Amino acid sequence: MEKFVIYKRPSTKRWSMTHIVTPLFPVLLGALIRLFVSAAFVFPFPPTLTWTTFSSSELAICLALMSLFVNQSLLSDDSPELKNSNKREEAKNWAGWFHMATELFIVAFVFITFFVAVNPKFIGSQFSTPFQVMLLFCEIGVHVLTPVVIFFAIVAQRTFKLEVAV
């Protein structure tokens, strides 16, 4: 007799909360804190969103964590959709892409953190401009890739009917 377990049903909402919203929550919390601090000490009210409201290094490490969660979800055997060998192979390919995204965002986190830490020491020197260009390139790359990675995470969940492992 098969036992009905309620938490085994595929749920996009539950999966998205676990694999997308939870890893990205620190970025949203950090942005809210920066907004409230800027509103308290800088007038006029209301506070404005600027380039620095959302920390690129926080976003990069949170996207790496999100990509790792999606990768592990794709490699798990929980989904009934993945019992088919063709779907299983396709899921492994998607997992490989999310693994590469994890590595890319970890490297971006390291570069952004390094350039932010080193840049003030070289202001006014011949190295100032290359560091600023590389920092801007990494920050823009992280911000541009954010909606792309979130979109493909949702597509992967819906394609393979991924479930939350409880």
DSSP file (Angstrom, degrees, kcal/mol; ACC not computed):
  #  RESIDUE AA STRUCTURE BP1 BP2  ACC     N-H-->O    O-->H-N    N-H-->O    O-->H-N    TCO  KAPPA ALPHA  PHI   PSI    X-CA   Y-CA   Z-CA
    1    1 A M              0   0    0      0, 0.0     2,-0.4     0, 0.0     0, 0.0   0.000 360.0 360.0 360.0 127.4    0.0    0.0    0.0
    2    2 A E        -     0   0    0      1,-0.0     2,-0.4     2,-0.0     0, 0.0  -0.637 360.0-135.3 -83.5 133.2    1.4    3.4   -1.1
    3    3 A K        -     0   0    0     -2,-0.4     2,-0.6     1,-0.0    -1,-0.0  -0.742  12.2-132.9 -91.3 130.2    1.5    6.0    1.6
    4    4 A F        -     0   0    0     -2,-0.4     2,-0.5     2,-0.0    -1,-0.0  -0.726  23.1-172.3 -84.5 121.0    0.3    9.5    0.6
    5    5 A V    >   -     0   0    0     -2,-0.6     3,-1.3     1,-0.1     4,-0.2  -0.969  15.9-152.9-117.3 123.4    2.7   12.1    1.8
    6    6 A I  G >  S+     0   0    0     -2,-0.5     3,-1.2     1,-0.3    -1,-0.1   0.820  90.7  58.5 -67.8 -32.5    1.6   15.7    1.4
    7    7 A Y  G 3  S+     0   0    0      1,-0.2    -1,-0.3   156,-0.0   157,-0.2   0.516  92.7  69.9 -78.8  -2.5    5.1   17.3    1.2
    8    8 A K  G <  S+     0   0    0     -3,-1.3    -1,-0.2   155,-0.1    -2,-0.2   0.530  72.2 107.6 -89.7  -6.8    6.0   15.1   -1.8
    9    9 A R  S <  S-     0   0    0     -3,-1.2   155,-0.3    -4,-0.2     2,-0.2  -0.499  82.0-107.4 -70.8 138.5    3.7   17.0   -4.2
   10   10 A P        +     0   0    0      0, 0.0     2,-0.4     0, 0.0   153,-0.1  -0.467  43.3 178.7 -65.7 134.0    5.5   19.2   -6.7
   11   11 A S     >  -     0   0    0    151,-0.4     4,-2.5    -2,-0.2     5,-0.2  -0.934  24.9-164.6-142.1 115.4    5.0   22.8   -5.8
   12   12 A T  H  > S+     0   0    0     -2,-0.4     4,-2.8     2,-0.2     5,-0.2   0.898  94.3  52.1 -63.9 -39.9    6.5   25.7   -7.7
   13   13 A K  H  > S+     0   0    0      2,-0.2     4,-2.2     1,-0.2    -1,-0.2   0.944 113.2  42.0 -63.4 -49.1    5.8   28.1   -4.8
   14   14 A R  H  > S+     0   0    0      2,-0.2     4,-2.0     1,-0.2    -1,-0.2   0.909 116.6  48.6 -65.3 -42.5    7.4   26.0   -2.1
   15   15 A W  H  X S+     0   0    0     -4,-2.5     4,-3.1     1,-0.2     5,-0.3   0.913 111.7  49.7 -64.5 -42.5   10.4   25.1   -4.4
   16   16 A S  H  X>S+     0   0    0     -4,-2.8     5,-2.4     1,-0.2     4,-2.2   0.891 109.8  51.2 -64.5 -39.9   10.8   28.8   -5.3
   17   17 A M  I  <>S+     0   0    0     -4,-2.2     5,-1.9    -5,-0.2    -1,-0.2   0.908 117.6  39.3 -62.5 -40.9   10.8   29.9   -1.7
   18   18 A T  I  <5S+     0   0    0     -4,-2.0    -2,-0.2    -5,-0.2    -1,-0.2   0.907 127.8  29.2 -76.3 -43.0   13.4   27.3   -0.8
   19   19 A H  I  <5S+     0   0    0     -4,-3.1    51,-0.2    -5,-0.2    -3,-0.2   0.615 134.0  19.3 -99.9 -14.1   15.7   27.5   -3.8
   20   20 A I  I  X5S+     0   0    0     -4,-2.2     4,-1.4    -5,-0.3    -3,-0.2   0.727 123.6  40.5-119.9 -55.5   15.3   31.1   -5.0
   21   21 A V  I  ><S+     0   0    0     -5,-2.4     4,-1.0     1,-0.2    -4,-0.2   0.923 112.9  52.9 -68.8 -45.1   13.9   33.5   -2.3
   22   22 A T  H >4<S+     0   0    0     -5,-1.9     3,-0.7    -6,-0.3    -1,-0.2   0.922 111.2  44.8 -61.0 -46.9   15.8   32.1    0.7
   23   23 A P  H 34 S+     0   0    0      0, 0.0    -1,-0.2     0, 0.0     4,-0.2   0.829 117.5  46.1 -66.8 -27.7   19.3   32.4   -0.9
   24   24 A L  H >X S+     0   0    0     -4,-1.4     4,-1.5     1,-0.2     3,-0.6   0.521  87.1  92.2 -90.1  -5.2   18.5   35.9   -2.3
   25   25 A F  H <X S+     0   0    0     -4,-1.0     4,-2.8    -3,-0.7     5,-0.2   0.876  78.7  58.1 -59.3 -41.4   17.0   37.2    1.0
   26   26 A P  H 3> S+     0   0    0      0, 0.0     4,-2.5     0, 0.0    -1,-0.2   0.857 104.9  52.4 -59.0 -32.8   20.3   38.6    2.4
   27   27 A V  H <> S+     0   0    0     -3,-0.6     4,-2.2    -4,-0.2    28,-0.2   0.935 112.0  44.5 -67.0 -45.1   20.6   40.9   -0.7
   28   28 A L  H  X S+     0   0    0     -4,-1.5     4,-2.3     2,-0.2    -1,-0.2   0.900 114.5  49.3 -65.6 -40.7   17.1   42.2   -0.2
   29   29 A L  H  X S+     0   0    0     -4,-2.8     4,-2.3     2,-0.2    -2,-0.2   0.916 111.2  49.3 -64.9 -43.5   17.7   42.7    3.6
   30   30 A G  H  X S+     0   0    0     -4,-2.5     4,-2.4    -5,-0.2    -2,-0.2   0.886 110.7  50.6 -62.6 -39.3   21.0   44.5    3.0
   31   31 A A  H  X S+     0   0    0     -4,-2.2     4,-2.4     2,-0.2    -2,-0.2   0.908 110.0  50.0 -66.0 -41.4   19.3   46.8    0.4
   32   32 A L  H  X S+     0   0    0     -4,-2.3     4,-2.6     2,-0.2     5,-0.2   0.914 110.6  49.7 -62.0 -42.6   16.5   47.6    2.9
   33   33 A I  H  X S+     0   0    0     -4,-2.3     4,-2.5     1,-0.2     5,-0.2   0.933 111.7  47.9 -62.2 -45.6   19.0   48.4    5.6
   34   34 A R  H  X S+     0   0    0     -4,-2.4     4,-2.2    19,-0.2    -1,-0.2   0.872 111.9  50.9 -64.0 -36.3   21.0   50.7    3.3
   35   35 A L  H  X S+     0   0    0     -4,-2.4     4,-2.0     2,-0.2    -2,-0.2   0.929 112.0  45.7 -65.4 -45.4   17.7   52.4    2.2
   36   36 A F  H  X S+     0   0    0     -4,-2.6     4,-1.9     2,-0.2    -2,-0.2   0.890 113.3  49.6 -66.6 -38.7   16.6   53.0    5.8
   37   37 A V  H  X S+     0   0    0     -4,-2.5     4,-1.7    -5,-0.2     5,-0.2   0.919 112.0  47.9 -66.0 -41.8   20.1   54.3    6.8
   38   38 A S  H  X S+     0   0    0     -4,-2.2     4,-1.8     1,-0.2    -1,-0.2   0.850 112.0  50.8 -67.3 -32.3   20.2   56.6    3.8
   39   39 A A  H  < S+     0   0    0     -4,-2.0    -1,-0.2     1,-0.2    -2,-0.2   0.841 110.7  49.1 -72.0 -32.5   16.7   57.9    4.6
   40   40 A A  H  < S+     0   0    0     -4,-1.9    -2,-0.2     1,-0.2    -1,-0.2   0.822 125.0  25.8 -76.5 -30.9   17.6   58.5    8.3
   41   41 A F  H  < S+     0   0    0     -4,-1.7     2,-0.5    -5,-0.1    -2,-0.2   0.541 115.0  61.2-113.1  -9.6   20.8   60.5    7.5
   42   42 A V  S  < S-     0   0    0     -4,-1.8    -1,-0.1    -5,-0.2     0, 0.0  -0.978  78.4-127.2-124.4 127.2   20.3   61.9    4.1
   43   43 A F  S    S+     0   0    0     -2,-0.5     2,-0.1     2,-0.1    -3,-0.0  -0.844  71.5  63.1-110.8 152.6   17.5   64.4    3.2
   44   44 A P  S    S-     0   0    0      0, 0.0    -2,-0.0     0, 0.0     0, 0.0   0.409  86.9-108.8 -85.0 159.6   15.2   64.9    1.4
   45   45 A F  S    S+     0   0    0     -2,-0.1    -2,-0.1     2,-0.1    -6,-0.0  -0.683  87.3  61.1 -84.7 146.5   12.9   62.0    2.1
   46   46 A P  S    S-     0   0    0      0, 0.0     2,-0.0     0, 0.0     0, 0.0   0.537  84.0-122.2 -84.5 162.1   12.2   59.5    0.4
   47   47 A P        -     0   0    0      0, 0.0     2,-0.4     0, 0.0   -12,-0.1  -0.321  25.4-131.7 -67.1 153.3   15.4   57.6   -0.1
   48   48 A T        -     0   0    0    -13,-0.1     2,-0.4   -10,-0.0   -10,-0.0  -0.823  12.9-116.5-109.5 147.7   16.5   56.9   -3.6
   49   49 A L        +     0   0    0     -2,-0.4     2,-0.2     2,-0.0   -18,-0.0  -0.679  41.9 175.8 -78.0 129.1   17.7   53.7   -5.1
   50   50 A T    >>  -     0   0    0     -2,-0.4     3,-1.4     1,-0.0     4,-0.5  -0.721  47.9 -91.5-125.0 178.7   21.3   54.0   -6.3
   51   51 A W  T 34 S+     0   0    0      1,-0.3     3,-0.3    -2,-0.2    -2,-0.0   0.818 124.9  50.6 -58.9 -32.6   23.9   51.7   -7.8
   52   52 A T  T 34 S+     0   0    0      1,-0.2    -1,-0.3     3,-0.1     3,-0.1   0.463  84.2  87.7 -90.4  -0.9   25.2   50.9   -4.3
   53   53 A T  T <4 S+     0   0    0     -3,-1.4     2,-0.7     1,-0.2   -19,-0.2   0.938  92.0  46.4 -62.1 -45.3   21.8   50.0   -2.8
   54   54 A F  S  < S-     0   0    0     -4,-0.5     2,-0.3    -3,-0.3    -1,-0.2  -0.878  94.1-133.6 -99.9 110.5   22.2   46.4   -3.9
   55   55 A S     >  -     0   0    0     -2,-0.7     4,-2.4   -28,-0.2     5,-0.2  -0.451   7.0-151.5 -66.8 124.8   25.7   45.2   -3.0
   56   56 A S  H  > S+     0   0    0     -2,-0.3     4,-2.4     1,-0.2    -1,-0.2   0.854  95.6  52.0 -67.3 -35.0   27.2   43.4   -6.0
   57   57 A S  H  > S+     0   0    0      2,-0.2     4,-2.2     1,-0.2     5,-0.2   0.919 111.2  47.0 -69.5 -41.2   29.4   41.1   -3.9
   58   58 A E  H  > S+     0   0    0      1,-0.2     4,-2.3     2,-0.2     5,-0.2   0.930 113.5  49.3 -61.1 -44.8   26.4   40.1   -1.7
   59   59 A L  H  X S+     0   0    0     -4,-2.4     4,-2.4     1,-0.2    -2,-0.2   0.903 109.7  51.6 -62.3 -41.7   24.4   39.5   -4.9
   60   60 A A  H  X S+     0   0    0     -4,-2.4     4,-1.9     1,-0.2    -1,-0.2   0.926 112.6  43.5 -63.3 -45.8   27.1   37.4   -6.4
   61   61 A I  H  X S+     0   0    0     -4,-2.2     4,-2.0     1,-0.2    -1,-0.2   0.866 114.3  50.7 -71.2 -33.6   27.6   35.1   -3.4
   62   62 A C  H  X S+     0   0    0     -4,-2.3     4,-2.5    -5,-0.2    -1,-0.2   0.881 110.2  49.7 -69.4 -37.1   23.8   34.7   -3.0
   63   63 A L  H  X S+     0   0    0     -4,-2.4     4,-2.7     2,-0.2    -2,-0.2   0.856 108.7  53.5 -68.0 -34.0   23.4   33.8   -6.7
   64   64 A A  H  X S+     0   0    0     -4,-1.9     4,-2.0     2,-0.2    -2,-0.2   0.924 110.7  46.6 -63.4 -43.1   26.2   31.3   -6.3
   65   65 A L  H  X S+     0   0    0     -4,-2.0     4,-2.3     2,-0.2    -2,-0.2   0.912 112.4  49.7 -64.4 -43.0   24.3   29.7   -3.4
   66   66 A M  H  X S+     0   0    0     -4,-2.5     4,-2.4     2,-0.2    -2,-0.2   0.922 110.8  49.6 -62.0 -44.3   21.0   29.8   -5.4
   67   67 A S  H  X S+     0   0    0     -4,-2.7     4,-2.5     1,-0.2    -1,-0.2   0.875 110.0  51.7 -63.2 -37.0   22.7   28.1   -8.4
   68   68 A L  H  X S+     0   0    0     -4,-2.0     4,-2.5     2,-0.2    -1,-0.2   0.905 109.1  50.2 -66.1 -41.1   24.2   25.4   -6.0
   69   69 A F  H  X S+     0   0    0     -4,-2.3     4,-2.1     2,-0.2    -2,-0.2   0.923 112.6  46.4 -61.5 -44.4   20.7   24.7   -4.6
   70   70 A V  H  X S+     0   0    0     -4,-2.4     4,-2.4   -51,-0.2    -2,-0.2   0.907 110.8  53.5 -66.0 -40.6   19.2   24.4   -8.0
   71   71 A N  H  X S+     0   0    0     -4,-2.5     4,-1.7     1,-0.2    -2,-0.2   0.940 110.9  45.4 -57.3 -49.0   22.1   22.2   -9.1
   72   72 A Q  H  X S+     0   0    0     -4,-2.5     4,-0.8     1,-0.2    -1,-0.2   0.849 110.9  53.7 -66.3 -33.7   21.6   19.8   -6.2
   73   73 A S  H >< S+     0   0    0     -4,-2.1     3,-0.5     1,-0.2    -1,-0.2   0.895 108.8  49.2 -66.3 -39.1   17.8   19.8   -6.8
   74   74 A L  H 3< S+     0   0    0     -4,-2.4    -2,-0.2     1,-0.2    -1,-0.2   0.825 110.9  50.1 -68.6 -30.9   18.4   18.7  -10.4
   75   75 A L  H 3< S+     0   0    0     -4,-1.7    -1,-0.2    -5,-0.2    -2,-0.2   0.574  91.3  97.9 -85.6  -8.6   20.8   16.0   -9.3
   76   76 A S  S << S-     0   0    0     -4,-0.8     3,-0.3    -3,-0.5     6,-0.0  -0.397  70.5-138.9 -77.3 159.0   18.4   14.5   -6.7
   77   77 A D  S    S+     0   0    0      1,-0.2    -1,-0.1    -2,-0.1    -3,-0.1   0.154  75.0 102.7-101.0  17.1   16.2   11.5   -7.6
   78   78 A D        +     0   0    0     -5,-0.2    -1,-0.2    85,-0.1    86,-0.1   0.826  57.5  86.5 -73.4 -32.0   13.1   12.8   -5.9
   79   79 A S    >   -     0   0    0     -3,-0.3     3,-1.0     1,-0.1    83,-0.1  -0.501  67.2-147.8 -77.1 133.4   11.2   14.0   -8.9
   80   80 A P  G >  S+     0   0    0      0, 0.0     3,-1.2     0, 0.0     4,-0.3   0.769  98.8  66.2 -66.6 -23.7    9.0   11.4  -10.7
   81   81 A E  G >  S+     0   0    0     79,-0.4     3,-0.7    80,-0.3     6,-0.2   0.775  94.0  59.2 -65.6 -26.9    9.8   13.3  -14.0
   82   82 A L  G <  S+     0   0    0     -3,-1.0    -1,-0.2     1,-0.2     6,-0.1   0.369  78.9  86.2 -88.6   5.3   13.5   12.3  -13.6
   83   83 A K  G <  S+     0   0    0     -3,-1.2     2,-0.3    -4,-0.1    -1,-0.2   0.788  71.5  87.6 -73.0 -26.5   12.8    8.5  -13.7
   84   84 A N  S <> S-     0   0    0     -3,-0.7     4,-2.4    -4,-0.3     5,-0.2  -0.569  80.4-138.3 -71.8 132.2   12.9    8.7  -17.5
   85   85 A S  H  > S+     0   0    0     -2,-0.3     4,-2.1     1,-0.2     5,-0.2   0.849 101.6  51.8 -65.6 -34.6   16.5    8.2  -18.7
   86   86 A N  H  > S+     0   0    0      2,-0.2     4,-2.1     1,-0.2    -1,-0.2   0.931 112.9  44.4 -66.8 -44.3   16.2   10.9  -21.4
   87   87 A K  H  > S+     0   0    0      1,-0.2     4,-2.6     2,-0.2    -2,-0.2   0.868 111.1  55.6 -66.0 -35.6   14.9   13.5  -18.8
   88   88 A R  H  X S+     0   0    0     -4,-2.4     4,-1.9     2,-0.2    -1,-0.2   0.914 108.6  47.0 -63.0 -42.7   17.6   12.3  -16.4
   89   89 A E  H  X S+     0   0    0     -4,-2.1     4,-1.8     2,-0.2    -2,-0.2   0.903 112.3  49.8 -65.8 -41.6   20.3   13.1  -18.9
   90   90 A E  H  X S+     0   0    0     -4,-2.1     4,-2.3     1,-0.2    -2,-0.2   0.891 108.8  52.8 -64.1 -39.1   18.8   16.5  -19.7
   91   91 A A  H  X S+     0   0    0     -4,-2.6     4,-2.5     1,-0.2    -1,-0.2   0.874 106.5  53.2 -64.3 -37.0   18.6   17.3  -16.0
   92   92 A K  H  X S+     0   0    0     -4,-1.9     4,-1.9     2,-0.2    -1,-0.2   0.878 108.0  50.9 -65.3 -37.1   22.3   16.4  -15.7
   93   93 A N  H  X S+     0   0    0     -4,-1.8     4,-1.8     2,-0.2    -2,-0.2   0.931 111.5  46.9 -64.6 -44.8   23.1   18.9  -18.5
   94   94 A W  H  X S+     0   0    0     -4,-2.3     4,-2.3     1,-0.2    -2,-0.2   0.901 110.1  54.0 -62.0 -40.3   21.1   21.6  -16.8
   95   95 A A  H  X S+     0   0    0     -4,-2.5     4,-2.1     1,-0.2    -1,-0.2   0.873 105.3  54.4 -62.6 -36.5   22.8   20.8  -13.5
   96   96 A G  H  X S+     0   0    0     -4,-1.9     4,-2.2     2,-0.2    -1,-0.2   0.902 107.8  49.4 -62.9 -41.0   26.2   21.2  -15.3
   97   97 A W  H  X S+     0   0    0     -4,-1.8     4,-2.1     1,-0.2    -2,-0.2   0.905 111.7  48.0 -65.1 -40.9   25.1   24.7  -16.4
   98   98 A F  H  X S+     0   0    0     -4,-2.3     4,-2.1     2,-0.2    -1,-0.2   0.830 108.9  54.7 -70.2 -29.7   24.1   25.6  -12.9
   99   99 A H  H  X S+     0   0    0     -4,-2.1     4,-2.2     2,-0.2    -2,-0.2   0.916 108.8  47.9 -65.9 -42.5   27.3   24.3  -11.5
  100  100 A M  H  X S+     0   0    0     -4,-2.2     4,-2.6     1,-0.2    -2,-0.2   0.880 109.9  52.9 -64.6 -37.2   29.2   26.6  -14.0
  101  101 A A  H  X S+     0   0    0     -4,-2.1     4,-2.5     2,-0.2     5,-0.2   0.894 107.0  53.2 -63.7 -39.1   27.0   29.5  -12.8
  102  102 A T  H  X S+     0   0    0     -4,-2.1     4,-1.9     2,-0.2    -2,-0.2   0.945 111.6  44.7 -59.2 -48.4   27.9   28.7   -9.2
  103  103 A E  H  X S+     0   0    0     -4,-2.2     4,-2.4     1,-0.2    -2,-0.2   0.904 112.1  52.5 -63.3 -41.9   31.6   28.8  -10.1
  104  104 A L  H  X S+     0   0    0     -4,-2.6     4,-2.4     1,-0.2    -1,-0.2   0.913 110.9  46.3 -60.7 -44.5   31.2   32.0  -12.1
  105  105 A F  H  X S+     0   0    0     -4,-2.5     4,-2.3     2,-0.2    -1,-0.2   0.827 110.4  53.0 -72.0 -30.6   29.4   33.8   -9.3
  106  106 A I  H  X S+     0   0    0     -4,-1.9     4,-2.3    -5,-0.2    -1,-0.2   0.925 111.4  46.5 -66.7 -43.2   32.0   32.7   -6.7
  107  107 A V  H  X S+     0   0    0     -4,-2.4     4,-2.7     2,-0.2    -2,-0.2   0.910 112.0  51.0 -63.2 -42.1   34.8   34.1   -8.9
  108  108 A A  H  X S+     0   0    0     -4,-2.4     4,-2.9     2,-0.2     5,-0.3   0.908 109.0  51.8 -61.6 -41.5   32.7   37.3   -9.4
  109  109 A F  H  X S+     0   0    0     -4,-2.3     4,-2.5     2,-0.2     5,-0.2   0.929 111.3  46.9 -59.2 -46.2   32.4   37.6   -5.6
  110  110 A V  H  X S+     0   0    0     -4,-2.3     4,-2.6     2,-0.2    -2,-0.2   0.938 114.5  46.6 -63.2 -46.9   36.1   37.2   -5.1
  111  111 A F  H  X S+     0   0    0     -4,-2.7     4,-3.0     2,-0.2     5,-0.2   0.931 114.2  46.7 -62.1 -46.6   36.9   39.7   -7.8
  112  112 A I  H  X S+     0   0    0     -4,-2.9     4,-2.5     1,-0.2     5,-0.2   0.931 114.2  47.4 -63.2 -45.3   34.4   42.3   -6.6
  113  113 A T  H  X S+     0   0    0     -4,-2.5     4,-1.9    -5,-0.3    -1,-0.2   0.913 114.7  47.4 -62.0 -42.4   35.5   42.0   -3.0
  114  114 A F  H  X S+     0   0    0     -4,-2.6     4,-2.5    -5,-0.2     5,-0.2   0.938 113.4  46.5 -64.0 -48.0   39.2   42.2   -4.0
  115  115 A F  H  X S+     0   0    0     -4,-3.0     4,-2.3     1,-0.2    -2,-0.2   0.863 112.4  50.0 -66.9 -35.5   38.7   45.3   -6.3
  116  116 A V  H  < S+     0   0    0     -4,-2.5    -1,-0.2    -5,-0.2    -2,-0.2   0.894 115.2  44.5 -67.5 -38.6   36.6   47.1   -3.6
  117  117 A A  H  < S+     0   0    0     -4,-1.9     4,-0.3    -5,-0.2    -2,-0.2   0.861 121.4  37.5 -72.8 -35.7   39.3   46.4   -1.0
  118  118 A V  H >X S+     0   0    0     -4,-2.5     3,-1.3    -5,-0.2     4,-0.7   0.802  97.6  78.2 -88.0 -31.0   42.2   47.3   -3.2
  119  119 A N  G >< S+     0   0    0     -4,-2.3     3,-1.3     1,-0.3     4,-0.4   0.842  89.0  54.1 -55.1 -43.8   40.8   50.3   -5.2
  120  120 A P  G >4 S+     0   0    0      0, 0.0     3,-0.7     0, 0.0    -1,-0.3   0.807 102.9  59.2 -62.9 -25.7   41.2   53.0   -2.4
  121  121 A K  G <4 S+     0   0    0     -3,-1.3    -2,-0.2    -4,-0.3    -3,-0.1   0.719 109.9  42.3 -73.9 -19.8   44.8   52.1   -2.0
  122  122 A F  G X< S+     0   0    0     -3,-1.3     3,-2.5    -4,-0.7     6,-0.5   0.283  76.7 136.2-110.9   9.8   45.5   53.0   -5.7
  123  123 A I  T <  S+     0   0    0     -3,-0.7     3,-0.1    -4,-0.4     4,-0.0  -0.388  79.2  15.8 -61.7 129.5   43.4   56.1   -6.1
  124  124 A G  T 3  S+     0   0    0      1,-0.3    -1,-0.3    -2,-0.1     2,-0.1   0.348 107.6 105.2  88.9  -5.7   45.5   58.7   -8.1
  125  125 A S  S X  S-     0   0    0     -3,-2.5     3,-1.1     1,-0.1     4,-0.4  -0.450  88.7-100.0 -99.2 177.9   48.0   56.1   -9.3
  126  126 A Q  T 3  S+     0   0    0      1,-0.2     3,-0.2    -2,-0.1    -1,-0.1   0.674 120.5  57.3 -70.2 -16.3   48.4   54.5  -12.7
  127  127 A F  T 3> S+     0   0    0     -5,-0.2     4,-1.7     1,-0.2    -1,-0.2   0.541  82.4  87.2 -90.6  -7.2   46.5   51.4  -11.5
  128  128 A S  H <> S+     0   0    0     -3,-1.1     4,-2.2    -6,-0.5     5,-0.2   0.924  86.7  48.3 -60.4 -49.3   43.4   53.2  -10.4
  129  129 A T  H  > S+     0   0    0     -4,-0.4     4,-2.5     1,-0.2     5,-0.2   0.916 109.7  49.6 -64.4 -46.6   41.6   53.2  -13.8
  130  130 A P  H  > S+     0   0    0      0, 0.0     4,-2.4     0, 0.0    -1,-0.2   0.903 112.5  48.9 -60.3 -38.7   42.1   49.4  -14.6
  131  131 A F  H  X S+     0   0    0     -4,-1.7     4,-2.5     2,-0.2    -2,-0.2   0.920 112.1  48.1 -65.2 -42.3   40.8   48.4  -11.2
  132  132 A Q  H  X S+     0   0    0     -4,-2.2     4,-2.4    -5,-0.2    -1,-0.2   0.886 112.2  49.5 -65.4 -38.3   37.8   50.7  -11.5
  133  133 A V  H  X S+     0   0    0     -4,-2.5     4,-2.4     2,-0.2    -2,-0.2   0.924 112.8  46.3 -66.5 -44.3   37.0   49.3  -15.0
  134  134 A M  H  X S+     0   0    0     -4,-2.4     4,-2.4     2,-0.2    -2,-0.2   0.896 112.9  50.4 -65.4 -39.7   37.3   45.7  -13.8
  135  135 A L  H  X S+     0   0    0     -4,-2.5     4,-2.5     2,-0.2    -2,-0.2   0.936 112.3  46.6 -62.6 -46.4   35.1   46.4  -10.8
  136  136 A L  H  X S+     0   0    0     -4,-2.4     4,-2.6     1,-0.2     5,-0.2   0.900 111.7  51.8 -63.1 -41.1   32.5   48.1  -12.9
  137  137 A F  H  X S+     0   0    0     -4,-2.4     4,-2.3     2,-0.2    -2,-0.2   0.924 112.5  45.2 -60.6 -46.6   32.6   45.2  -15.4
  138  138 A C  H  X S+     0   0    0     -4,-2.4     4,-2.2     2,-0.2    -2,-0.2   0.909 114.0  49.0 -65.7 -42.3   32.1   42.6  -12.7
  139  139 A E  H  X S+     0   0    0     -4,-2.5     4,-2.2     2,-0.2    -2,-0.2   0.927 113.1  46.0 -65.1 -45.0   29.3   44.5  -11.0
  140  140 A I  H  X S+     0   0    0     -4,-2.6     4,-2.6     1,-0.2     5,-0.2   0.913 111.2  53.9 -63.7 -41.4   27.4   45.1  -14.2
  141  141 A G  H  X S+     0   0    0     -4,-2.3     4,-2.2    -5,-0.2    -2,-0.2   0.908 109.5  47.1 -59.0 -43.7   27.9   41.4  -15.1
  142  142 A V  H  X S+     0   0    0     -4,-2.2     4,-1.1     1,-0.2    -1,-0.2   0.926 114.0  46.9 -65.0 -44.9   26.4   40.2  -11.8
  143  143 A H  H  < S+     0   0    0     -4,-2.2    -2,-0.2     1,-0.2    -1,-0.2   0.865 114.0  47.7 -67.4 -35.4   23.4   42.6  -12.1
  144  144 A V  H  X S+     0   0    0     -4,-2.6     4,-0.6     1,-0.2    -1,-0.2   0.885 112.5  48.7 -72.3 -38.1   22.7   41.6  -15.7
  145  145 A L  H  X S+     0   0    0     -4,-2.2     4,-2.6    -5,-0.2     5,-0.3   0.665  91.4  83.3 -76.8 -16.2   22.9   37.9  -15.1
  146  146 A T  H  X S+     0   0    0     -4,-1.1     4,-2.2     1,-0.2     5,-0.2   0.946  94.8  39.0 -56.4 -56.0   20.6   38.0  -12.0
  147  147 A P  H  > S+     0   0    0      0, 0.0     4,-2.4     0, 0.0    -1,-0.2   0.842 114.8  56.2 -66.5 -28.3   17.3   37.9  -13.8
  148  148 A V  H  X S+     0   0    0     -4,-0.6     4,-2.3     2,-0.2    -2,-0.2   0.940 109.9  43.5 -65.8 -46.8   18.7   35.4  -16.4
  149  149 A V  H  X S+     0   0    0     -4,-2.6     4,-1.9     2,-0.2    -1,-0.2   0.896 114.3  50.0 -67.4 -40.4   19.7   32.9  -13.7
  150  150 A I  H  X S+     0   0    0     -4,-2.2     4,-2.0    -5,-0.3    -1,-0.2   0.921 110.8  50.8 -63.6 -42.7   16.4   33.3  -11.8
  151  151 A F  H  X S+     0   0    0     -4,-2.4     4,-2.3     1,-0.2    -2,-0.2   0.932 111.6  46.4 -59.9 -47.1   14.5   32.7  -15.0
  152  152 A F  H  X S+     0   0    0     -4,-2.3     4,-2.3     1,-0.2    -1,-0.2   0.804 108.4  56.7 -70.1 -27.4   16.4   29.6  -15.9
  153  153 A A  H  X S+     0   0    0     -4,-1.9     4,-2.0     2,-0.2    -1,-0.2   0.918 109.9  44.9 -65.4 -42.6   16.0   28.3  -12.3
  154  154 A I  H  X S+     0   0    0     -4,-2.0     4,-2.3     2,-0.2    -2,-0.2   0.896 112.3  51.8 -67.8 -39.7   12.2   28.6  -12.6
  155  155 A V  H  X S+     0   0    0     -4,-2.3     4,-2.6     1,-0.2    -2,-0.2   0.915 109.5  50.3 -61.9 -42.6   12.3   27.0  -16.1
  156  156 A A  H  X S+     0   0    0     -4,-2.3     4,-2.3     2,-0.2     6,-0.2   0.907 110.1  50.2 -62.4 -41.5   14.3   24.1  -14.7
  157  157 A Q  H  X>S+     0   0    0     -4,-2.0     5,-1.3     1,-0.2     4,-0.9   0.924 115.3  42.1 -63.2 -43.6   11.8   23.6  -11.8
  158  158 A R  H  <5S+     0   0    0     -4,-2.3    -2,-0.2     2,-0.2    -1,-0.2   0.851 114.1  51.8 -73.9 -33.3    8.8   23.6  -14.2
  159  159 A T  H  <5S+     0   0    0     -4,-2.6    -2,-0.2    -5,-0.2    -1,-0.2   0.923 123.8  26.6 -67.7 -44.2   10.5   21.4  -16.8
  160  160 A F  H  <5S-     0   0    0     -4,-2.3   -79,-0.4    -5,-0.2   -78,-0.2   0.362 100.5-125.7-103.5   4.6   11.5   18.7  -14.4
  161  161 A K  T  <5 -     0   0    0     -4,-0.9   -80,-0.3    -5,-0.2    -3,-0.2   0.931  38.2-162.3  48.9  53.2    8.8   19.2  -11.8
  162  162 A L      < -     0   0    0     -5,-1.3  -151,-0.4    -6,-0.2     2,-0.3  -0.335   2.7-152.5 -68.9 147.1   11.4   19.5   -9.1
  163  163 A E        -     0   0    0    -90,-0.2     2,-0.5  -153,-0.1   -85,-0.1  -0.791  20.0-105.7-119.7 160.2   10.3   19.1   -5.5
  164  164 A V        -     0   0    0   -155,-0.3     2,-0.6    -2,-0.3  -149,-0.1  -0.747  33.1-133.5 -84.0 126.4   11.5   20.3   -2.1
  165  165 A A              0   0    0     -2,-0.5  -157,-0.1     1,-0.2    -1,-0.0  -0.728 360.0 360.0 -82.7 120.3   13.3   17.6   -0.2
  166  166 A V              0   0    0     -2,-0.6    -1,-0.2  -159,-0.1  -158,-0.1   0.364 360.0 360.0-112.2 360.0   12.0   17.6    3.4
